[in-house]
Amino acid sequence: MAALNYVGKQADYVYDQSLTLDTADHEDHTFCGIMWNISCKEGAPITTLYVTSIAVRGRLGDVSVYATNDPNTPYDKVSTKPDKWR
């Protein structure tokens, strides 16, 4: 875990982290997409953040990934404004 304590101007390593969220499935909902905010810890020597995969259960069909045009705009401010996505 030495990489977690490294404080340089720019990271020279890749840190891999994953999250699994276990939720109750009451089969009482329908949706066609998901949105969330992603940010790096303030002051961390990170220049790039890659999301390499996402997994969902069920028969959703094709899933698209979008980001806001302005990375400082939270998704809930533009979730109904597709012209603000990319």
Secondary structure, DSSP 8 states (H G I E B T S, - for coil): -HHHH---SS--S-------------S----S---------TT---S----------S---------BSSTTS-GGGTTT-GGGB-
